Amino acid sequence: MAPRHAAALRHLRSADPKLGAWIDEVGPCGWRRNTEGTHFEHIARAIVYQQLSGAAAGTIHGRMLALFGGRSPTPAELARIPDAKLRAVGLSGRKTEYLKDLARRSRDGELPVESLHELENDAVLEALTAVRGIGEWTAQMFLMFRLARPDVLPVLDLGVQKAVKLIYGLRTHPSPKRVARIGACWAPYRTVASWYLWRRVDDPPQ
């Protein structure tokens, strides 16, 4: 990963002096791939964690795993467990629906979940956003932190937008289109740029 970081930082400093100055202030890039578990486990966990604090989500996720003996369920196991059991561990009705849709699509082969790493970015986004409850942002986080794709810019992310406003001294909060325009010169290392943007306002997602 380090050589790719070095090339990315050289490019970003050259292409964008303002971002380059911030990179120099932050120091080494800590972007890393999350290698734990399977793709299915990673996506299911992301659904559980949506719109919750880390502590609350971690508790609910742990209770869900306890339903399967303390391990992550297979798609078939998650698809057949009664909704009431998932609701009983603290999952909302909507998240229960999302998890079941993910499980059924994965079990039935509609979502090629364990071969997503073989697909191009656009194909991964299309496949994941077909699942209920998975939007563009969640799919992009999968690309960035699970598949370690180097050129992803989550323009809908509020942290990214806020950081762009601060780093570039904008008077108004930038729209996703403006973030995309500003970030065009960061390609093909927009994931690395995003990691540094998150550092301006908060710790980066995992």
Summary of the structure (lengths in Angstrom):
residues: 206
radius of gyration: 18.4
end to end distance: 16.4
largest distance: 55.0
contacts: 610
relative contact order: 0.14
helix: 66%
strand: 0%
